[in-house]
Amino acid sequence: MDIKDSVEHIARNAALAAKKLSRVTETEKNTALLRMAEALERNSKFLLDENAKDVNGAKKAGISKAMLEEMEDKDRAREEAFRRSREVIRLCSSSIRSVHRGNLESALRLMQEAGEDLDGIREALTEHQDIRYAGFVDAAEQEYAEARNVYSIIAAHTILKPEEVGVEGINYLCGLGDLSGELRRHILDLIRTGRAEEGERFLEVMEEIHSLLMLFDYPDAVTRGLRRKSDLARSMLERTRGDLTNALELAKVQNLLRASHAAGKIDRPK
């Protein structure tokens, strides 16, 4: 296989992989990232030993010392950023769970820790912007944007602006796309506890988010998968609207029955 055939083969496989990834949920992606990180940690000694062999081989072959030092520095920065990205995802997931449990103090503390790790990532990659856009930092920023807005919307009833979250604009939008699932969960929790009318406020937020996402109809190469998240947000919105409408109508019937019983218009079963 010559170079042309090899490149075409790689390009075809990359296109197929992109189609498969477009159907993968954010949770599945995060799970895959965490498993990759765990595998790297389990095999860290072997990988470091093999890397040392490669470095020694390069030195013997006369490779520039400055070039080797540059690559070693880049590799250390990547390892640090990847470790911190994994920690950001873990902290943000825990923060969102804390919000749903009503433990807002814990949620805020976890978000602050995640923000510190994001700052550490940016510092580690200041001189390595090629690694910054390898993908795993984007995943961490999107999870952080989602966690910040879950807390803000549920606790303070406000949607944070991109500059308040402190992540790239497209990662802020992707985080909003993932947010719809968490808002649906919150609304269903309200329905289960007999507070369906409170869910209307959060349904309006879901509608506002979906309307915002629909403004950014650009190719995935620009929006990093935002279109798929917009489609999922629309699906979540329609399902939640149906569930909430049914719950509100049922509550109206129950209130009418209680009023009728109280007025003595309906005899209670003996």
Buried (B, 14 or more C-beta within 10 A) or exposed (E): EEEEEEEEEEEEEEEEEEEEBEEEEBEEBBEEBBEEBEEBEEEEEEBEEEEEEEBEEBEEEEEEEEEBEEBEEBBEBBBBBBBBBBBBBBBBBBBBBBBBEEBBEBBBBBBEBBBBBBEBBBEBBEEBEEBBEBEBBBBBBBBBBBBBBBBBBBEEEEBBEBEEBBBBEBBBBBBBBBBBBBBBBBBBBBBEEEEBEEBEEBBEBBBEBBEBBEEBEEEEEEBBBBBBBBEBBBBBBEEBBEBBEEBBEEBEEEEEEEEEEEEEEEEEEE
